[in-house]
Amino acid sequence: MRKLSFKINISNNKKIYSFLDKYQNISIFPDGEFFFIDIFLLEEKDFFSEIKNLEKELIPYKSTIISDLDLAPIYNLNHRSVKSELFSISRVINKRSKKKKYNLFISQNKSFGTGCHESTFLLIKHIELLVKKRFFFQALDLGTGTGILAFILRKLTNAKIIASDIDIFSKDCFFKNLKKNNLNNIFFQVSNGFKNKNFKRKKFDLIVSNMLLNFQKEMAKSFFLNLENNGILLISGILKNQENEIIIKFSKYKFRLKKKTYMNNWASLIFIKKVFE
């Protein structure tokens, strides 16, 4: 595996979006006037193709070869706990907080989702908010990664929960974390979006999705078809300056924006599916 690292000025939106659109294994962090971007490439052919694109755009880059031994420190950047209203989330299993109602232990390995990233933390806050106001019976965590959001749903609801991901590393990571937290009754489904036959005519009253902009836009119709009337859709993984694009796209499918929350340059949106007013 290789990691390509580079930075792009925030004002250059077209270049930023072109990179976000092409890759699933990507991290992007805003800092001042720049976005710092890491792309993780599994195939050498992808590496040489992307190098040509960067050089064509005159973008300086750094290439790093990542071995299996290097993956842990790269994907687990620190061991600090993440604390929300109800949860203390740590990567160290013996690090418990007595001040929080729940403790979760998440080893990230090669999958995304420890609670440290703004997009994940915003969804945790939204889930904590929603469960105080209504009950959920069928919930989906689409693009589950480590399983962190599905585990939080399991702790806070009695819903039947499906966690889904297409990533090759996610399934093993999910079940390791499931066992580590002594949780059960979460069904894991390997799927690219809703393309798995098990999702056909499947309806949820809560869908959580922490993915990048283009994936969310592509899923708009599927979200509509797979969400119950008056169901809730939680979206994260988008930048603040992308929110209007999502809102306009989703409004075509009868999704009404209920709440939006920001953290740094990241946004998380709560929609409700309103077919009849």
N, C-alpha and C positions, 0 to 999 in steps of 0.2 A: 504494500500500500504506500502511496505517496501523498504528501500534503503540500499543496500549493498555497502560499501565503502572499497577500498583497493588500494594498489599501487604495481606496477610491474616494475622491472628494464627494461629500454628500450632495453637492449641487449637481453632480453629474448623474442624474437619476437614470438615464437610459442605459448606461453601462452597468449600473448596479442591478437593474431589473433583468438585463440580459444574462447575468451570472446566476441570479436567483432562479430564473426560469428553467435553467438547463440541468440543475443538479439537485439530488435529494440529500447527499451527504455533504452538507455545507453548514458552516457557522458564520454569522455576521454580527459584529459588535460595533455600535456607534461610539465614537470618542472624539469630542470636539467637532472639527470640520470634516472628519473622515469616517468612513466605514472600513474596519479591518476585517478581511474576509479570508477564511480558510476553506479550501476545497479538498475533500478526501477522495482520492482516485484509486479504485481497485485494480484497474487494468492499465498496463503500460501504453496501450494504444490511445487511451483517453488522455494520458499525460502528454504525449507528443502532440496530440490534436489541440489541447488547451494551451500548451506553450506557444504554438503558432498564433492562437487568438490573442494572447496577452502581448506577444511581441508586435503583432499587427497594430494593436491599439496603443503601443508604446507604454505599457504598464510594467513597471519594475516588479519582480516577483522573487520569492525564495522557495526553493524546492527542497523538501526533506523526505527521506525514505524512512518509513515507520515499520519497525518489526513488531512481532507479537509482544515482545518484552517491553516495547515502548508504549503500547496501547493504553495501559492502565494510567500512567501519569498524564498522557495526553487527554484522555477522556475524563479522568478524575483529577481536575485541576487543583482541587484543594479538599480538605476534609472538614470544612466548617459546616456546622449545622444550619439548616434553613428553618426559620420559625414563622409560622402563620398564626392566625388566631387560635386554632385548635391543634396544630401539628408541630412537632419537632421532627425534621427529616435529616438523617445523618447517613453518611457512607460507612461509618464505624459502628458495628453492631452493638458494642457495649457502651455506646454513648447515648444515654437516656436523659430526658428532661422530665423532672417532676412537676414543672410548672405548666406543661401542656397536657391536654387530655389524651392525645394520641402520639405515639412514636412510630416512625417508619424508618426502615433501613434499606437504602437503595444503593446497590453497587452498579455503576453505570456500564462498565466494561466498554462495549463497542456500540451501545445504543444511547439515544438521546433521552434525557429526562431525569435530573436529580433534584429539581426544584430551584437550582441556583439561577437558571436563566430567567430573564424577566417574563418571557412568554409563558413559561410553565407556572411561575409564581402567581401571575395574574389569573390564570385559570383556577388555581387552588383557591384563591380569594373568592372568585365568582361561585365556585361550587359550595364553599362554606356559606356564602350569602344565600344561595338558592334553596338549600336544604332546610333552611329556617322557615321558608315561606310555603313550600309545597312538597308533596310526596312524589317519588318517581318509581315506576314499576319496571320499565325496560330501558336500560342505558347502554350506550355504545361509546367506547373510547377509540376513536379512529386515528391510527398512527400512534399506537400506544408506547412504542420505544421500550423503556425499562418497565412500564406498567404503572408508573407512579400515580397517574390520574385515576386509573381503574381501581387501584388500591385505596385511594382516598374515597372514591365512591362506595367501595365495599364497607369501609369503616363508618360512613355517614348515612347510608341508605340500606334498605332491604330490597333494592331493585335487583332484577336479573341483569347481570352485566356481561357484555361481550367486549373483549379487548382485541383489536385488530391491527395488523401491521404487515407490510410486504418485505420489510428489511430482513436480510439474511441473518443478522445477529440478534434480532429482537426476541425471537421465540425462546431461545436458550436463556437469555438475560431475564426475560419475563418470569419464567418458571423458577429460576434461581431466587429471584426476589420474592416471588410468591411463597416459596418454602421458607425463606429467611424470616418472613413476617408472619408465618403461621396463618396464612389466609387460604381460603378455598372458595368454591362456588363462583369463580370467574372463568368464563369460557374464552379460550384464545383461538382466534381465527386468522389464518394466513390469507391475506387478500390485498389486492391492489384496488384501493377504494372500496366500492360496493360490487365489484365484478364477480366475487365468489357466489356460486349458486345458492348458498345458504342465506344470502341477504335478499334473495328474490321475495318480494311481498312481505319482508320483515319490517315491522314498525316499531319505532322507539318513541318514548316521550322525552328523552334527553339524549342529545348527541354532543360529544366533546371532541374538538379537533384542533390540535396544535401543529399546524403545517404551514408551509410558505404560501404566498399569495396565489400563484397560478394553480396549485393543487386545490385550494379552497374555491376558486372560481370554477374549476372544472367539476367540482362536486356539487355545485349549487342545485342542479336538477335532482341529483341523487338524494341530497339532503331533504328536498321537498317530498320526494316519493317515499322516503324511508322514515319520515318524521310524522307523528300523529298530529292532528289538528290541535292547536294550542300547545304543541310540544316546544321544548326549549332547545336552541342551538347555541353552543358556546364556541366561539372562534378565537384563536390566538395564533401567534407566529407571523403576524403582519406588522409592518411599520406604520407609524402614525400617519405618514403622508400617503399610505395606501388604503386607509379606511374608507374613504369616499368611493373608491373603485369597488370595494366589496359591498358596501351598502347599496349602491346603484344596481349591481349585479343581482344581489339577493332580493331586492325589492320586486324584481320581475317574477319571482317565485313566491310571492305573498309572505315574505319574511319582514317583520316589523322590528326595527331596532328598539330595544328596551333600555340598554345601558352600555356605556363604553368606559373603559378604565385604561389609564396610561401608566407606564413605568419607563423612565428614560425615553427612548424613541420608539418603544414598542406599544402596541395597542391590543386590547382584548375586548371583544364585542359579545353582547348577549342579544340574541334574536328570539322572537316568538313567531311561530307559524300561524298566521291569521288568514284563513281562507274566507271566512264570512265575518263581516264587521257587525 
